Amino acid sequence: MMLRPACLWNRSRLERYADGALSPRMTHAVKVHLDHCRDCLRSVERLLQLEALVRSSGPEPTEPDWTGFWAGIQARMLSEAPRPMRDPWWLPFWRPFWGHPRLAVGGAMVAVLVAVFSLWPLPDRQGQIPVAWAGPVVVQDLSTPDPERTVMVYSTPDQALTVIWLLPSDGGNDES
């Protein structure tokens, strides 16, 4: 038995072909394959023989009697007291006060989009977004020869930025 790619493709369809359950297009494709492949044709013949043996081994099933079916259902409906249907516990979370779940999901999406576009930084006039640098600060000097003043020098190690503050030593409001 030599397996070819066409055999691998059609192997899963052979049983449905023998039962007549394939679409016309697929039936034609399997039939073309069976014309060229004797191994697959033997498999289909075995399936057809097995089907014939199964049909001949037992009597044909009879159609069930449905005459008392609907009357039994009606009698049960009339004899039982109606029970109210309760909503599941999660339904209030899925169906908010304004109605339909689609409105809730749509409203949530609109709220997220409004928040994103409200908080999104816009470029300045030169086309660049201003950047605020936050990083470590190094205090380099806290003394001065003037006893009335205090000097504080701050700088960042990675940026060329130095801030010099000249403060009055008594904590007053003298700005320089």
Buried (B, 14 or more C-beta within 10 A) or exposed (E): EEEEEBBEEBBEBBBBBBEEEBEEEBBEBBEEBBEEBEEBBEBBEEBEEEEEEEEEEEEEEEEEEEEEEEEEEEEEEEEEEEEEEEEEEEEEEEBBEEEEEEEBEEEEEEEEEEEEEEEEEEEEEEEEEEEEEEEEEEEEEEEBEEEEBBBBEBBBEEEEEEEEEEBEEEEEEEEE
